[in-house]
Amino acid sequence: MLEVGFAILAVGCAALSVGVAGLLRRITDVKLALGGYTDEPHPFVIDMGRLLPERVLEEIPRVEEDALILLGSASCHLCHDLLAEVGLLRRQVVVGVVPEPDGPDGSPLVVGSCSATLTEEATSELVRAFEIDHVPVAIVQRDGYVVGASYGTDLESIEKLQQFWEMFGENLAEVGR
């Protein structure tokens, strides 16, 4: 009788071990998927704290001040509206126009008043470095590092872009002085 009890206990432990191993496997799969380590396509993510490419930094007039970098393209209808109204934004705004792979297929972009316009080379380097696959994209830099980014439906109007930019209104290093 005791041997039957040990046999049942052994089978139960084996079943429990298989269940725990399966659970750990599933947890690992979920962690890998969330970390972007799958073959499935995933949207790009601009990491905060990342240094901007050197060529981009060279073209920002005052890197030591916060700057909003706004990327758009001629084929993006929303970009037309945002870039035309970029002059409504206060402080340092830098615009980059993403070159079209097959040449421009939309109407010419009208860029409002801004602090600077990135060259095509600097814009292309930024797109490559951050693997940007759609526009518009807004990046806030502070001392050459990314401190904020917005894209997609968060940039559907100049008002939303203004709200995003106002979140970075105070340079925290100067607040304590």
N, C-alpha and C positions, 0 to 999 in steps of 0.2 A: 504494500500500500504506500509506503514511504517512497519507493522508487517511482511509482506513478505520479505522486505529487511533485517529485523533482523533475520528472519529464514534462509535466504540464508547466511548471515554473520555467524550465529551460525554453520551451516553445514560446511562452509568453514574453520572456526576455528577448528572444530572437525577433519576434514580431515587433516589439517595442523599439529595438535597435534599428530595424529596417524603416520603421515609421519616422524615427528621429533623423536618420540619414536622408530620407526623402525630403523632410522638412528643411534640413540644412541646405540641401541642393536647391530647393525652391527659393530660399532666402538669398543664396548666392546669385541665382539667376536674376532676381529682382534688383539686387544691388548693382550687378553689372549693367543691367538695362538702364537703371537710373543714372549711372555714371557715364552712359553713352558708349559702352563697350559692346555694342551689338552691330550686326550688319544692316539693321534697319535704318532708313534715313531719319535724321533728327534735325530740328531747327538749330541754327547757329546760336551760340550764347557768347556774349561779350563779357569776359571775366573782369570783375572789379579788381583794382590794384595792379593791373597789367600795364607795362610801359608801352607807350605808343611808339610806332616805328620812327627812327631818327629823321627820315626825310619829312615826315609829317610835323615833327617837333620844330624843324628848321623853318617851316612855313607858317607857324603860329606866331603872330607878332609879339605877344607878351606871354610866354609860357608860364611865367611865375604867377600869372592871374588865371582864374578859372576861365575856361573857354568852352563854348558849345560848338561841337563839330556836327554839322548837318549834311548828310549824304543823300543825294537824289539822282534821278536820271531822267532823260528826255522822254522815255516811254512810260513813265509813271505819272498818271494824271494827278494823284494826290501831291506828288513832288512839285508839280507846277504851281499849285496853290501855296504850298508851304514856302517854297523858295522865293516866290514873288512877294510874300509878306514878311520875309525874314527881317526886314528893316524895322518891324514893330518890336522886335526883341531887344531888350536893353543889354548892356555889357558886351563882352567880346564874343562875336559869333563868326565862325569860320565855315565856309561852304565848300563841299567837294562834289563835283559832278562825275558820277560813275560812267565811264565810257561804255557805249553800246557795242557788243561784240560784232554785230552786223551793220554798224553805222547807225545813225539816229533814225528811228522810225516814228518819232512823235514830233510835235511842233517844237520849235526852239524854246529853250528854257530862258525865262526872264528871272534873273537873280536880283533880289532887292538889295538895299544897302547893307553891307556886312563889313566886318573888320578885315577879312582876307578871303581869298578863294584859293583852294589847294590846286596845285598843278595836276595834270592828268596822271603823271608818274606817282606823285604822293598819294593821290586818291586810290590808284590801283594797288599800291603797296599796302595801304590800310585795308582795302578789301581782301587782299590775299592773306595778310597777317591775321585777321580776325575771321576769315572764311565767311564773309558776309555774302549771303545769297539772295537778298531782296532789299529793296529800299522803300520808303525812307528809313533812315537810321539816324538817331541823335546820340552823340557820345559827349559826356562832360569830362573834361580833363582838368586836373589840378597838378601843377608842377610836373607835367609830362606823363602822369599816370591816370588811368581811367578810374573815375569815381562814380560814374553813373552811365546808364545806357537805356534807351527806349526805342522800340520799333514795333511794327505791326499796328494794331488798332489803337495803341496808346498815342499814335501820332496822326490821328485822323483829322485834326484841325489845328490851326495856329493857336487856338486857345489852349488845347491840350499840351501842345509843345511849350507854350508859355508857362503853364502850371508845372510841367516837368522841370523847366529851367529855373523857375523860382524856388524849387526845393533846394537849390544849391546857392542861395542868395548870400549867405555869410561864409566867409573864409574862417573856418573854426580856429585856425591858428591865431587869427587876429582878434577874435572875440575875447580871449582871456587877457589881452594886453590893456 
